[in-house]
Amino acid sequence: MGPSFGLIIFDLMMPVMDAIFLEHKSRSDDAATPGGDRGFQGANQMKDVMSTWVVVADARAARIFSFTDKNGEWTLSETIKGDGSDDPDQTAHSGSKASEHKGALHGHGEQNPKETQERRFAHTLAHVLERGHASNAFGKLALVAPPKLLGELRENLSRGLQTASVAEIHKDYTHCGVEELMRLLRSELPV
């Protein structure tokens, strides 16, 4: 049960990640049409590349905000729950074998279930970000999370996404509303 077991788990999770991305993309596309109230502002793909995503996360959930001007309006693009409860397919495909096999996901030593779930959530979140970046939904990225989760996310980001990352803020702001987030983060965002 060496590296090939981890690849099997990854291959099993890919359809789940694709489903999350497609749901995220369809919500974004719906919001880009007249009358849409969620997602990205505008359907112009070039405008999306000019967008910045701000990910505000902890080990249980993440909110992804989008803006083209940090002093302008921030739009909630997506909410992702770490337990998979917002996506029935995610919980259906994550069999008990993977969660029972300690250290199978990244080759780490023995982990308690909470740490394993946190690593999985960081991987899921990184995958959503990778898909968004690959589809030009944003050009710049700011990560706001407690230090441990930021470390887990950093391990899962590709070089391209690491290059797009313009800020990492080691804070837990998941409890804050949008207006408070904007006030707290504007001075810390270089974009």
N, C-alpha and C positions, 0 to 999 in steps of 0.2 A: 504494500500500500504506500508506495512512494509518490513521486510527483504525478504519476498518471492518474491517481485517485483524485487529486485536486483538479486536474483537467477535466475529468468526468463530471465533477460537481459543477465546474464552470460551464461545461457544455449543457448540462441540465438546466442551469440558471439562465442561459442566453434567451430562450423563448420568453421567459418571465421579464427579463430586461427589455426585450423588444416590445412586449405588450405595454410596459410602463412608458416607454418612449412614444409608442404610437398613441397612447391615451393622452400623454402630455402634448404631443404634436397636434392631435385633433382638437384639444381644448384651445391651444394657441391659435390654430387656424380659424376656429369658430369665433374667437375673440377679435380676430383681425377683420372680420366682416362687419358691415354696418349693423349696429345694434348690439354687438358683442360687448360684454362688460368685464371679461376676464382676459388675461393673457397679454400678448405683446401689443404695443401701440402701433398699428399700421401693418399692412401686408407687404410692404416694400422690403424685399430681402436685404437690400443695401442698407436700409435704415436699421434692420435687425443687427447687421454686422457692426453697426455703430453703437449698438446697445451694450449696456453693462448689466450683468447679472450679479446680484448680491444674494449670497446664500447665507441664511441665518439658521444655524442648526445646533442641536444637542444630540445626545445619543438616542433620543426617542422620536424626533421629528425634525423636519427642515422646511423652511419657507424660502422660495426663490422669488426675488423681486427683480423687476426689469426697469431700466430707465435709459434715456439717451442723454440727459443732462442731470447731474447729481443734485442740482438746485431746483429741478423741475419735478414733475409728478413721477412717483414710483408706483408701479403696477404689480400686484401679486400675480405671478405667473403660474406658480405651482406650490402645492403643499404635499409633502411626502412623509408618511408615517413609517417609523422604524420597525414596527411590528408587522407590517404587511397588511394591516387591517383595511387600508384604503384600496387594496387590489386583491380580490379574491383569488386570482390566478397565482399570485405570488405565494400565498400561504398553501395553496393546493399543490404547487410544484416543489416546495421546499420540504422534502421528506424528512422523517425523523432520523434516517441514517446519517445525514450530514451533520445534524446538530449533536448526535450522540458520539460521533467520531471526533475526539479532541484533537485540535490542531490541523485538521484536514484542509482547511481553506487556504492558509498561507504558510503552513509549516511551522507555526508557532508551537511552543510547548503546550502543556495542559492549560486549558482555559476554563473559567467558569462560564455557565450559560449566558450570563449578562455580557461578559467580554466578547464571547462569540457572536452574540446578537449585535453588539456595537460594531464589530469588524464587518459583519455582513451589511449593516446599514451603511457604513462608510463606503463599502464596495458598490452597493446599489446606487448611492448618491453620486459617486464618482462616475458610474456608468451613465446615469441620466445627464450629468454635465458633459461627458464626452459626446454623447449623442446630440445634445443641443449645440455644442461647439461645431461638430462635424456638419450639422445642417445649417450653419451660419445664423443660428438664433441669437447669438451674441458674439462680441469680439473681445470683451474684457470681462474679467471675473474677480469678485471680491468674496473671500470666505470669512465668515464670522462664526466662530465656534470655540468651545473650551479647548485648551491645548491638546488634550488626549485625542479628541476627535479630529482636530486639525492634523495631527501626526498620522492618524489612520487614513485620512483623506489624501494627504500628500503622498503616501505610499501607493495609492491607487490611481493617481493622475498621470496621464501620458505627458511626455515632454511638451507637446503642443499646448496642452491645457495648462501646464505649469507656466509656460511662456505667456499665456493669456491672463494668468493670475496677476493682478496689479496690487492686491492687498490681502493680508491675512491678519485678522484681528482676533486676539485670544480673549474673547469675552463670551459669556452666555447671555445673549439678548433675546432668547426665544420667548420670554415672557412679555416683551415690549410690543406695543402697538405700532402701526406704520408711522404715525407722526413722530412718536418718540424715537423710533429707529432712525428716521431721517435726521432728526436733530442730533442724535448721538453719533451717527456715522459720517455725516457730511464732512466734518473737519478731518476725519481719518482717511477718507477716500481721495486718492490722487487724481481721479478722473472727473 
